[in-house]
């Protein structure tokens, strides 16, 4: 098991795929939080200047 982990850790393709999946999950989570925060509230359009 340790040998497999070391092979994956040194494999550039595996590192690229892991980073891509990680960043996709982070961006998806942030978009979800942004869209969820606007439920039952009007959009803020800078009315009070």
MDAnalysis code that builds the backbone (N, CA, C; Angstrom):
import MDAnalysis as mda
import numpy as np

u = mda.Universe.empty(147, n_residues=49, atom_resindex=np.repeat(np.arange(49), 3), trajectory=True)
u.add_TopologyAttr("name", ["N", "CA", "C"] * 49)
u.add_TopologyAttr("resid", np.arange(1, 50))
u.add_TopologyAttr("resname", ["UNK", "UNK", "UNK", "UNK", "UNK", "UNK", "UNK", "UNK", "UNK", "UNK", "UNK", "UNK", "UNK", "UNK", "UNK", "UNK", "UNK", "UNK", "UNK", "UNK", "UNK", "UNK", "UNK", "UNK", "UNK", "UNK", "UNK", "UNK", "UNK", "UNK", "UNK", "UNK", "UNK", "UNK", "UNK", "UNK", "UNK", "UNK", "UNK", "UNK", "UNK", "UNK", "UNK", "UNK", "UNK", "UNK", "UNK", "UNK", "UNK"])
u.atoms.positions = np.array([
    [0.820, -1.193, 0.000],
    [0.000, 0.000, 0.000],
    [0.864, 1.256, 0.000],
    [1.937, 1.208, 0.768],
    [2.822, 2.361, 0.839],
    [3.509, 2.613, -0.503],
    [3.865, 1.536, -1.200],
    [4.512, 1.682, -2.503],
    [3.569, 2.311, -3.518],
    [2.303, 1.903, -3.479],
    [1.303, 2.480, -4.383],
    [1.132, 3.970, -4.104],
    [1.079, 4.336, -2.825],
    [0.939, 5.742, -2.457],
    [2.135, 6.555, -2.950],
    [3.329, 6.021, -2.820],
    [4.522, 6.738, -3.285],
    [4.528, 6.883, -4.800],
    [4.055, 5.852, -5.523],
    [3.980, 5.947, -6.977],
    [2.988, 7.026, -7.398],
    [1.821, 7.058, -6.746],
    [0.822, 8.081, -7.087],
    [1.292, 9.475, -6.704],
    [2.003, 9.561, -5.609],
    [2.477, 10.866, -5.143],
    [3.508, 11.459, -6.095],
    [4.270, 10.635, -6.755],
    [5.297, 11.113, -7.673],
    [4.819, 11.169, -9.114],
    [3.594, 10.735, -9.381],
    [3.056, 10.728, -10.734],
    [2.449, 12.097, -11.043],
    [2.945, 12.768, -12.083],
    [2.483, 14.119, -12.410],
    [1.024, 14.138, -12.857],
    [0.587, 13.109, -13.549],
    [-0.801, 13.057, -14.006],
    [-1.741, 12.925, -12.810],
    [-1.388, 12.089, -11.862],
    [-2.222, 11.918, -10.670],
    [-2.281, 13.197, -9.855],
    [-1.169, 13.913, -9.743],
    [-1.151, 15.178, -9.017],
    [-2.033, 16.196, -9.721],
    [-1.942, 16.274, -11.042],
    [-2.769, 17.207, -11.805],
    [-4.249, 16.901, -11.633],
    [-4.616, 15.628, -11.722],
    [-6.021, 15.249, -11.563],
    [-6.531, 15.526, -10.151],
    [-5.712, 15.267, -9.156],
    [-6.121, 15.517, -7.777],
    [-6.329, 17.011, -7.540],
    [-5.423, 17.843, -8.049],
    [-5.574, 19.289, -7.895],
    [-6.799, 19.795, -8.641],
    [-7.044, 19.265, -9.836],
    [-8.201, 19.682, -10.622],
    [-9.496, 19.349, -9.902],
    [-9.595, 18.150, -9.375],
    [-10.803, 17.746, -8.649],
    [-10.962, 18.600, -7.393],
    [-9.885, 18.841, -6.685],
    [-9.941, 19.644, -5.465],
    [-10.432, 21.061, -5.763],
    [-9.860, 21.715, -6.776],
    [-10.271, 23.079, -7.102],
    [-11.698, 23.123, -7.637],
    [-12.120, 22.110, -8.373],
    [-13.499, 22.064, -8.839],
    [-14.463, 21.980, -7.661],
    [-14.141, 21.154, -6.676],
    [-14.999, 21.026, -5.500],
    [-15.057, 22.339, -4.731],
    [-13.926, 23.010, -4.574],
    [-13.901, 24.286, -3.851],
    [-14.741, 25.328, -4.585],
    [-14.570, 25.455, -5.901],
    [-15.335, 26.438, -6.672],
    [-16.817, 26.093, -6.658],
    [-17.153, 24.835, -6.800],
    [-18.552, 24.420, -6.758],
    [-19.174, 24.761, -5.400],
    [-18.444, 24.529, -4.320],
    [-18.936, 24.837, -2.982],
    [-19.144, 26.345, -2.812],
    [-18.216, 27.155, -3.307],
    [-18.363, 28.604, -3.193],
    [-19.548, 29.110, -4.010],
    [-19.743, 28.581, -5.190],
    [-20.904, 28.979, -6.003],
    [-22.189, 28.551, -5.314],
    [-22.193, 27.387, -4.719],
    [-23.371, 26.926, -3.988],
    [-23.681, 27.861, -2.817],
    [-22.664, 28.237, -2.061],
    [-22.891, 29.147, -0.937],
    [-23.382, 30.502, -1.419],
    [-22.835, 30.994, -2.510],
    [-23.248, 32.291, -3.037],
    [-24.704, 32.250, -3.491],
    [-25.097, 31.199, -4.166],
    [-26.475, 31.113, -4.650],
    [-27.443, 30.852, -3.500],
    [-27.012, 30.138, -2.486],
    [-27.883, 29.832, -1.356],
    [-28.148, 31.065, -0.499],
    [-27.218, 32.009, -0.457],
    [-27.365, 33.173, 0.417],
    [-28.422, 34.137, -0.084],
    [-28.879, 34.008, -1.319],
    [-29.830, 34.951, -1.862],
    [-31.267, 34.503, -1.840],
    [-31.592, 33.447, -1.114],
    [-32.962, 32.942, -1.081],
    [-33.842, 33.914, -0.294],
    [-34.998, 34.258, -0.877],
    [-35.991, 35.147, -0.263],
    [-35.461, 36.542, 0.009],
    [-34.464, 36.970, -0.718],
    [-33.934, 38.317, -0.560],
    [-33.786, 38.927, -1.944],
    [-34.150, 40.213, -2.090],
    [-33.928, 40.856, -3.384],
    [-32.422, 41.086, -3.598],
    [-32.046, 41.181, -4.845],
    [-30.638, 41.435, -5.156],
    [-30.280, 42.865, -4.812],
    [-29.131, 43.052, -4.263],
    [-28.651, 44.384, -3.883],
    [-28.139, 45.105, -5.123],
    [-28.742, 46.255, -5.434],
    [-28.377, 46.960, -6.670],
    [-27.915, 48.388, -6.414],
    [-27.333, 48.646, -5.273],
    [-26.747, 49.942, -4.927],
    [-27.776, 51.070, -4.999],
    [-28.821, 50.958, -4.236],
    [-29.875, 51.962, -4.249],
    [-29.538, 53.195, -3.424],
    [-28.699, 53.098, -2.429],
    [-28.560, 54.156, -1.438],
    [-27.280, 54.957, -1.581],
    [-27.091, 55.588, -2.723],
    [-25.930, 56.449, -2.877],
    [-26.322, 57.892, -2.758],
])
